[in-house]
Amino acid sequence: MQAVIMAGGKGMRLRPLTSHCPKPLVPVLNQPILEHIITYLAKAGITEIYLTLNYLPEQIEEYFGDGSRYGVELKYVLEDSPLGTAGSVKQLEKQLGEVFMVYSGDAYADFSIEQLINFHQAKGSFVTMSLYSAINPTEYGVVLTDEDMRIVRFLEKPAWGQVFSNQINAGIYILNHDVLEHIPKSMAFDFSKDLFPRFLAQDRPMYGFPIKGHWCDIGDTREYLKLNMRLLEKHDLGIPLSIPPVILGKGLERAQDTLLGPNLILGADVKIGRGSSIKNSVVWDNVTIGEDNQIDGAILANGMKTGDRVQIRRGSVIGTKTVIQSGAKIGPGVRVGSESSIAAGASIYRDVAALTTEAGQLFSANGIKGTLDNQLRPDLLALYGLTLARYLQDTREKQALIAYSIRDKGEILAQILAASLQTGGIKVFLDDSGCFPHSRYQAEKLKSQLQIYLLDEGETQRIILHDLDQLPLARKEERQIERLFREAAWLKQADSGNRELVPWEETWLERILDEPSSKRRSTWSLSLKLDLTRLHNNVKLKEKTTWGSGREIILASGPYWNKPLLSFGEKTLTTNEVLAFHSVLSSHLSKKNSVCQLTIEAPESLIRYVKEQAAIPLRVQLAESHQGTFHRATKVPSFFSLLELLLQAQRVNLNVPYLLNEIPKENTLERIFPCPVEKKAALMSLISRGEGLGANFRAQIEGFRYQDGNVVLLPETDSSAFRIISYGNTAASLLQEVTSWLQDSLDSLEE
């Protein structure tokens, strides 16, 4: 059988290790990861191997040659421009046989390839995908199979709320040659993002093969270090003046009083001064360590040097040919870019040369969250702005709107982001009204491709990004921005961007209220009481009172737009009752297919979700809620969201006063269910498979709903816990029922 190893990636998440070294040559136990893969395939009898290359290909060809020393024939295929995983394999359509293997070039595995091939043939599969049980599946493609191991659901790199299985795509496939006919020529096309979802929709036979053995990719520096430490456990060698396990490369020069290990890998020609201690680390070739150094849990790339009395703490990564002078301290998790210089006595607790290093995952559950002295400090804010400028370069108008309140810290963030966006050639509009629904109206009028909402949450601040359709960016777009942030090699000439809002006479509210009364056929009327203090100074709102005749419902904005007040007759709804009424109204409108007629143009997936699950409106209010995601930001639907639903109710002649009677007395209870991080994905997989009480759960865009929407189960993005939200008269009993089942299920996973 032939094999294709995809080895063309730039390894951005491994920076600065891959600034001068292609990812396939990154060493694992002092051997390139690609050398482990080739040896592994050769032992399985696969001797004809193609390598698809793009980044620094000459280094790879020079190291491996024709492959004869491994007993295989290596053939190289160069990509002039990145073609994606599937696009790169498409180039070999004429060379590949009826059945062949595709192998990810950054994966280490030791399972039986023979069993994988036999499984593919026995199932008569079109595509066989190797699967691995992961603790955190959000960085991979998540796969759900039926009892026959046929793949029934697949989602590439989901958010935690979208996880439905702990089985992930391990990046090792057996493919029939016919698969290549479905890959377009000479364009970027990916197996996971493009081809496999298409095959699933076409009901083509794709099967998953569970790996029984070890598997790990080196996608980022933490996984890279973890893999080396795990494999090092098998090398418990008794080496003088060291604490095992250690691996010492050739040409080591060390003073007699150095302390090496435990858990240490040293490359070739390493020099270590007296009194130095190195443990839990991976040290590449030609590294020089001065005297009295303390190094713990670090990765040191080729040719770096330290002076005397240097401290490098756990999780730090030092790039190629970097020099750290005497007395310097490198704090935990710091990345120092290649060919950098750290001054004597300096204490470094932030990344150096951030333009070429990874700063981790930027986005949390709802935007970018942090403080002004850490994640949102000025230098990083400027870099965020430049990153967003690069993200917008391919758009037609190249413009963005920044919305914030002049009364809070959002102004600081806005000014820095605006300056850096303009530096990147983007026209910027600033709206300091603090009234985000008006900002959305302005963005729609301007056709702004990106809206940036800045929220002051007290001790922390948050940046929320919306697209041209005024919806939060999908995880795919968030990952694109994170990738650009890591690359950040694209400073543009400054443009004079217009920072003035275009004149406008009518606000979003006026546009809604000026709708012809013929569209509102209800027998009840709606009055508005508005707090104009939070409107933009330019807004001159026409006085609006009642529509129609008969019974009157009063909707008041209150001091803040996200805390509406509702009254009917002598009854004024409490905060919780407004929340419950919002769900009741959404549910009834969904039965009339009306909720989807909000002022946004939603993608089909969102429309389908709204129709099916509007009773628990997690994202129904995306266009008009004050803070985006419903449950995670504010428990009360905004004034504008509720107004939209009331207007919809008028259009379809829904008896809203009668629906007020459906508001349950005990309407909302919440509970945090702690779960060990290593069991979180497995528990979600159990729910997705409908085992036990899990059969009563139904997946939704984020998390699961239970008992026709009376309970929502949301996996927390920023922790390993679950949030349980229960509604209705039986909220307490349902909350306890779900909590007990979750605990029993968790206990069963630990047995």
TIMARPA-670239 format. One record per residue (C-alpha): x, y, z; residue in three letters. Coordinates in pm, whole numbers, plus 32768, in hexadecimal, padded with zeros to 4 digits. Example, Ala and Ser with C-alpha at 12.3 -4.5 7.8 and 13.67 -1.06 7.14 Angstrom:
BEGIN
84CE7E3E830CALA85577F9682CASER
REM end
This chain:
BEGIN
800080008000MET806B81657FBCGLN8064827D80BBALA805183F680A0VAL80E084BD81C3ILE805C862081D6MET818B86E88245ALA8154884281B7GLY80D3890382E4GLY81838A328374LYS815189C584DDGLY80DA8B198554MET80658A9586A5ARG81C58A1086E0LEU82698B6486B3ARG83778BC786FCPRO83F78A6186D0LEU83928A5F8562THR84118BB88505SER85428B188462HIS84E689A78474CYS83CA88FC83B3PRO82DA88468496LYS833186E9840CPRO8497871D8486LEU8437877F85EAVAL84E9867786BEPRO843985778798VAL853384B5886DLEU8645855B879CASN85B584DC8653GLN84D585A58566PRO8366854F858FILE835D84FA841BLEU847683FC844CGLU83A2834A8552HIS827F833E845CILE834C82BA8338ILE83E881AB8412THR828F81508497TYR81FE812C8337LEU832B806582C0ALA82F87F6883D8LYS818F7F408364ALA82087EE78205GLY81B88035815FILE82E78083808BTHR826A817F7F88GLU823582CC8037ILE81DF84227FA9TYR8229855F806FLEU816086998023THR823387CA807DLEU820989428081ASN82C589E781A2TYR844489D0819DLEU843A889880BCPRO85AE889B8071GLU8603884B81DCGLN8522871981D5ILE85A88698808CGLU870E86C980FEGLU86D586068241TYR861584DA81B7PHE869C84BA8057GLY8606839D7F8DASP85A282D980C5GLY868281AE807DSER871C81B181DAARG85BE81688261TYR857480598162GLY8470812E80AEVAL845481FD7F70GLU840C836A7FB9LEU8374844D7EB1LYS834285C17EE9TYR822086957E6FVAL8246880E7E96LEU812188FC7EB9GLU815F8A547E22ASP80488AD57F00SER7F938A22801DPRO7E86893B7F91LEU7DF788B480D5GLY7E0A874B8147THR7D2B86BF8033ALA7DAB87A97F25GLY7F11873B7F5DSER7EB485CA7F3AVAL7DEC86177DFDLYS7F3586637D4CGLN7F8984EE7D64LEU7E4B84717CBEGLU7F0883C57BA2LYS8013832A7C81GLN7F3882927D91LEU7EA081377D83GLY7D4380B77DCCGLU7D6C80D37F47VAL7E6C81AA7FFEPHE7EBD8245814FMET7EC883B681A9VAL7F8F841182E0TYR7FA7855D8394SER811285C983AFGLY80FA863B8518ASP805F850285B2ALA811983FF867FTYR806B82AC8696ALA80B9814286EBASP7F798083869APHE7F567F67859DSER7F457FEA8439ILE7EF67E8A83C2GLU7DB77E888494GLN7D557FDB8406LEU7D797F5C82A0ILE7CB97E1A82EAASN7BA37EE6838DPHE7B847FC08256HIS7B677E938171GLN7A737DD78252ALA79867F018266LYS79917F4D80F5GLY79D880B1815ASER7A0481DD8077PHE7ACC82908185VAL7B5381FB82C7THR7BBB82F583CDMET7C90829A84FASER7BF283108640LEU7C87835E8792TYR7BE483AC88E1SER7C4B850C8945ALA7C2685C68A8DILE7BFA871489D8ASN7B6886D9887EPRO7B39884A8823THR7C83885D8763GLU7C25873B867ETYR7B0D86B685A7GLY7A0A86118689VAL796F84CC860AVAL7837840B8671LEU780582A585F3THR76E881AC8606ASP7702804A868EGLU779E7FD38546ASP78A680E98560MET781081A08437ARG78458316845AILE76F783C5848CVAL776B851B84FEARG78A485E984D0PHE7905874A8537LEU7A5887E98506GLU7AEF889A8635LYS79B088E886F4PRO798089CE881AALA793F89198963TRP77CC89588941GLY77CB889A87F7GLN78888766886DVAL77BF86248848PHE78D0851F8869SER7A2A84E888F9ASN7A95842A87BFGLN7B70850286E0ILE7BF884E98581ASN7D62847585ADALA7DC984E7844FGLY7E1B838A83CAILE7D39830A82B2TYR7D0D81E681C5ILE7C6D82688084LEU7BE881D07F47ASN7C6F826C7E09HIS7B0E82E07DACASP7B2483DB7EC7VAL7C1384AE7DF7LEU7B0784E97CEEGLU7A4B85C07DEAHIS7B7086A87E30ILE7B8C87DE7D4FPRO7CD5881D7C9ELYS7DCB89347CEASER7D0E89D17E09MET7D1889C27F82ALA7C3C88A27FFAPHE7C4287F38148ASP7BE1869181B0PHE7B4686F582FCSER7AB1884782A7LYS7A3688018147ASP7A3D869980CDLEU79C785CB81F7PHE789786A78246PRO7835868A80D6ARG7855850F80DCPHE77888500821BLEU767385CD8178ALA767F84E3804AGLN766683B2812FASP77A4831880A7ARG782D81FA817BPRO792D828E8269MET799D81C38396TYR7A66820D84CDGLY7B798129854CPHE7BC3815586C2PRO7D3681608706ILE7DA88065880ELYS7EFB80E98866GLY7FA782388886HIS7F62836887AFTRP7FC384D487D3CYS7FF885FA86EDASP80F287118729ILE8005882786C1GLY807B891487D2ASP819E893388C0THR80E588A389ECARG808A8765892EGLU81EA875388A3TYR8287875C89FDLEU8182866A8A84LYS81CB856D896ELEU8340857689AFASN831085498B26MET821F84278AF0ARG8308836E8A04LEU843183B88AE3LEU839982DD8BF4GLU840B81AD8B2BLYS8577821E8B3EHIS85C581EE8CADASP873C81D98C73LEU883B81E88D8AGLY891E83048D1AILE8A2483888E0EPRO89DC84D68EB6LEU887684DC8E3BSER871D84868EBDILE866783A18DCAPRO85BC83A08CDFPRO86A7846A8C03VAL872A845C8A9EILE887B85008A60LEU88E6855188FCGLY8A3F85298867LYS8B4F862688AFGLY8ACB868E8A05LEU8BB6876A8AD0GLU8B5687958C3DARG8BF987F68D82ALA8C0886EE8E93GLN8B18879F8F7FASP89F987CC8E8BTHR88AB87288EDELEU87F686908DB4LEU869886018DC9GLY85A985768E0DPRO84EB857F8CC5ASN85F1861D8BE6LEU864B85FE8A76ILE878E869F8A02LEU87E686BB8891GLY893E86AB87F2ALA8A6487888851ASP89C788248985VAL8AA988DD8A7ALYS8A4489098BE8ILE8B0189DD8CE8GLY8B42897D8E4FARG8A31898E8F54GLY8917898B8E56SER87DB88BB8E7BSER86FB88538D58ILE85C587798D7ALYS847587308CD5ASN84F787D18B96SER854A87988A28VAL8692883289B4VAL86E788318841TRP8840882B879EASP8963891C87D3ASN88D289BE8909VAL89BC8A658A03THR89538A868B70ILE8A1E8B648C5AGLY8A708B2B8DC6GLU896F8B118EE1ASP88438B078DF8ASN86F38A858E73GLN862289FA8D52ILE84DE893D8D8EASP83D288D38C94GLY845A89988B6CALA849D896289F9ILE85E589F28979LEU86148A0087FEALA875489D88734ASN88798ABA877CGLY87E78B82889EMET88D08BF789B1LYS88B18C648B1BTHR899D8D218BFCGLY89CE8CD28D6BASP88BE8CC68E77ARG87A18CB98D79VAL864E8C2F8DE3GLN85598B9E8CE4ILE840C8B298D70ARG83108A1F8D11ARG82608A408BC2GLY83578B388B2CSER83CD8B1189C5VAL85118BB2894CILE85478BDE87D5GLY86738B8F86FATHR87B58C538737LYS871F8D21884DTHR88108DAC8950VAL87A48DD38ABDILE88A78E988B7DGLN89168E608CE3SER881F8E878E01GLY86EA8E908D23ALA85A88DE48D8DLYS84AE8D508C95ILE835A8D218D38GLY82678BFE8D0BPRO81D18BCE8BB1GLY829E8CE28B0AVAL83008CBF899DARG843B8D6A8925VAL84548D8B87ACGLY857A8D1186E0SER86B88DE286D7GLU86418EBA87F8SER871D8F4D8906SER86B88F648A74ILE877A90668B3DALA8840900F8C72ALA876C900B8DAEGLY862590318CF0ALA84E88F8A8D75SER840C8F1E8C51ILE82A68EB98C96TYR82118F088B41ARG825B8E7D89E9ASP837F8F1A8935VAL83668F4B87BCALA81ED8F1287CFALA81CD8F3E8656LEU82618DE58625THR81DD8D2B8753THR80998C9087BFGLU7FD28D4188CCALA7EE28C2188F8GLY7D718C1A88ABGLN7CF18D80889ELEU7B7C8D4188ACPHE7ABE8CCF89DFSER794F8C6E89EAALA78E18DC7897BASN79F28E9288D8GLY7B498EF88958ILE7B4B8F2B8AD0LYS7C588FBA8BAEGLY7CDC90DA8C7BTHR7D9092168C10LEU7ED291A48CB7ASP7ED590468C23ASN7E1B8FB78AF7GLN7DA2910E8A8ALEU7ED891D88AD7ARG7F2992E789D4PRO8034922C8911ASP7F5390FD88DFLEU7E2691D9888DLEU7EF3927A877AALA7F4E912486F8LEU7DE090B88703TYR7D8791E78633GLY7E93919A8532LEU7E1D90328528THR7CB7909E84E5LEU7D36918983D8ALA7DDB9063832AARG7C9A8F988355TYR7BD790AB82A1LEU7CC990D8817FGLN7C018FF98095ASP7AB590AB80D6THR7A2491A47FE2ARG79FD92D780BFGLU7B17929A81B5LYS7A67934282D5GLN7A0A92F7843BALA792D93928546LEU799A93A286B2ILE787D93C887ADALA78B89420891ATYR784295018A32SER78FF96428A70ILE78AF96188BE2ARG798B94E78C1BASP7ADD944D8BC7LYS7A6293EF8A6CGLY7ADF953F89F0GLU7C4794D98A3AILE7C2193968977LEU7B6C9448885CALA7C7C954C8823GLN7D93944B8818ILE7CD3935E8734LEU7C6B947B864FALA7DD194F58629ALA7E5A939C85D8SER7D3C934C84E8LEU7D819490842EGLN7EF294388426THR7E8792FB8376GLY7DCA93BF826DGLY7C6A939782F9ILE7B6594AC8306LYS7AE494C3846AVAL799C954B84F2PHE797B958F8667LEU782F95878720ASP784A95ED888DASP76D695E388DCSER76E994A0899EGLY75A1943888F9CYS760093068833PHE74B592D68779PRO74E8943286E7HIS764C93D28693SER75CB92A385D8ARG74DA937D8517TYR75FA946784C0GLN76D393408455ALA75BF92C18373GLU759D941882D3LYS7715943382A1LEU773292C98229LYS784C929C8322SER78F2914882F6GLN795791368464LEU78B791BF859EGLN798C91D186D6ILE78C691F0881ATYR798992518952LEU78EF91F48AA0LEU796292698BF7ASP791091528CEDGLU79B191F08E1DGLY7AFA91448E64GLU7B0A90B78D03THR7ABF91368BA6GLN7A3D907A8A7AARG7A5D90A48900ILE7940900A8837ILE79588FF086BDLEU782E8FDE85D1HIS78318FA88459ASP778390578337LEU763F8FA1838EASP765A902A84F1GLN76918ED18583LEU77B18E668666PRO78D68DDA85A5LEU78CA8C638572ALA79DF8B958610ARG7A748B6B84B2LYS7AA78CE38494GLU7B2B8CF785F8GLU7C328BF385A3ARG7C928CB5846BGLN7CCB8DEC853FILE7D958D21863BGLU7E6C8C9B8521ARG7EA78DFA849ALEU7EFC8E6E85F8PHE800A8D658612ARG80998DB884BCGLU80788F3384D5ALA81698F7983B8ALA809B907982FETRP80BA91E58365LEU800892C18269LYS802F94328216GLN7F4A950F82E3ALA7E0B95908246ASP7D5596CA82ACSER7C1896088309GLY7AE396D28355ASN7A9496C784C8ARG7952979084ADGLU77FE96EA84B3LEU77339730837BVAL7607981483B6PRO74C2976283FATRP736797E58453GLU72B896AA84B8GLU732C95BD85C4THR72F7944985CCTRP71C7948086A9LEU712B957D85BEGLU714F948E849CARG709C937F8560ILE6F8A946585E1LEU6F4695088490ASP6ED993B98404GLU6D7C93D68364PRO6C6E93838460SER6BCD929B8363SER6CD9919C83BALYS6C6391988523ARG6B0E90F68538ARG6AF690B086ACSER69D891118794THR6ACC917B88A4TRP6BAC92AB88A0SER6D1592EB88FELEU6DA2942289A3SER6F10947789CDLEU6FB595388AE4LYS711C95868A8CLEU724495FD8B56ASP72D696F58A60LEU740B97368B36THR74B8960E8A96ARG746C96728930LEU756E97168852HIS756498938856ASN750C989D86E5ASN73CF97D18717VAL728A98948710LYS71839792875ALEU702297DC86E8LYS6F2797A587FBGLU6E79965687D7LYS6D5B95EA88B3THR6C6794D6885FTHR6C05940E872FTRP6AAE938086EEGLY69B2937F8807SER694992B28932GLY6A2492238A40ARG6B7692C48A69GLU6CC892288AB8ILE6DD4931C8B2CILE6F3E92CF8AD8LEU703B93B18B86ALA71AF93BD8B4ASER721693FF8CAFGLY736794A38CF7PRO741C93A28C1FTYR73B4930A8AD5TRP73FF91AA8B4CASN730891C38C70LYS71AE91FB8BDCPRO707392228CAELEU6F2291998C41LEU6DCD91E18CD3SER6C63918E8C7FPHE6B4692288D40GLY6BB092308EADGLU6CB3911D8E83LYS6E2591708E53THR6F05904C8DFBLEU703790078ECDTHR718B8FCE8E2ETHR715F8E548E36ASN6FFE8E718DAEGLU707C8F3E8C87VAL71748E288C43LEU70678D1F8C51ALA6F788DEC8B7DPHE70858E158A74HIS709E8C998A5CSER6F228C6E8A57VAL6EFC8D718944LEU70198CDF8877SER6F848B838892SER6E2B8BEF8815HIS6EBE8CBC86FALEU6F908B94868BSER6E518ACC8659LYS6DE28BD98566LYS6F378BDB84BBASN6F508D458520SER70838D5F85FAVAL71628D3B84CBCYS70DF8E828440GLN71BE8F548520LEU7272907C848ATHR73A88FAA8446ILE73E98ED08319GLU744F8D9183C7ALA75028C6A8320PRO74318B3782E4GLU74CE8A7C8407SER74658B8C84FBLEU73068BA48467ILE72DA8A2E848BARG73548A4085F2TYR72648B5B8645VAL713B8A9F85B5LYS718D8960866FGLU720189EA87BBGLN717C8B4787F0ALA70EB8ADD8942ALA724C8AFB89CAILE72C38C2D890APRO743A8C11893FLEU74828CCE8801ARG73348D4A8782VAL738B8EA587FFGLN74DC8EBA8751LEU747E8FE98685ALA73E790B7879AGLU7460903E88EESER753F913189A6HIS7662904489E4GLN764A8F3388DEGLY76248DD68967THR74E78DC18A38PHE75398CF18B6CHIS76AC8D318B84ARG76A38EAC8B89ALA75568F228C14THR74378E548C97LYS733B8F578C22VAL72E78F848AB1PRO732590E88A3FSER721991ED8A0APHE725391DD8894PHE723E90648883SER70F490648940LEU7070917F8867LEU70BD90B2872FGLU6FFA8F8987B5LEU6ED19060881CLEU6EC590FA86C2LEU6ECE8FA08629GLN6DB18F3B870CALA6CE49060868BGLN6D2690058523ARG6C9E8EA48551VAL6B868F11863CASN6C0A8E4C8764LEU6B488E8388A7ASN6C678EFD897DVAL6B988F608AB1PRO6B198DFB8AC2TYR6C7D8D768AABLEU6CDA8E398BE3LEU6C118D348C9FASN6D078C278C2DGLU6E268CBE8CEEILE6E7E8BB88DF4PRO6E9C8C1C8F5ELYS6FED8B728F89GLU70908BB08E3EASN720A8B9B8E40THR730A8AE18F10LEU747C8AB58EC6GLU758889CE8F49ARG76F689978EFBILE774F88268ED9PHE78C787F08F09PRO796686ED8E29CYS7AD3867C8E11PRO7B65870B8CD3VAL7BD485B38C5AGLU7A6B85348C6ELYS79B686608BD7LYS79BD85F38A6AALA797184898AC5ALA783B84F98B85LEU77C685C88A5BMET77FD849A897DSER772283CB8A66LEU760B84CC8A46ILE762B84DB88CASER7609836388AFARG74C08370896FGLY752082768A7AGLU743B82618BABGLY739D83AC8C03LEU747184408AEFGLY736683CE89FAALA729384F48A74ASN739E85EF8A11PHE73A0869688C0ARG74D287428831ALA74BB88AF87D4GLN75B189AC874BILE764F89C388A4GLU762488AF89A3GLY74EB87DE89D0PHE738088138A30ARG72B387238AFCTYR713D86DF8B1CGLN70D687B489EEASP71A588D88A60GLY715688E98BD4ASN72C488AB8C28VAL73F689268B6FVAL754B88878BA9LEU766F89638B42LEU77DF88FE8B58PRO78A48A218BE2GLU79AD8A988AEDTHR7A9A8B288BEFASP7A8C8A088CE8SER7A4B88928CF4SER78F188BE8D8CALA779088B38CFBPHE768289B98D34ARG7522892E8D65ILE74028A218D2CILE72A489A88D85SER71588A508D2ETYR6FEB8A338D8DGLY6F1989C48EB1ASN6FE388828ED4THR713589318EBBALA71B088B4900DALA715B87468FD4SER71E387498E71LEU732287EE8EE6LEU735686DF8FEAGLN72FD85CB8EF2GLU73FC86418DF3VAL7506867F8EFDTHR74DB85208F8DSER74F184808E36TRP762A85468DE1LEU76CE84D68F25GLN766F83698EEBASP76F3837E8D87SER7835841D8DFCLEU7861830C8F02ASP782F82028DF7SER7943829F8D23LEU7A34828A8E47GLU79F3811A8E88GLU
REM end
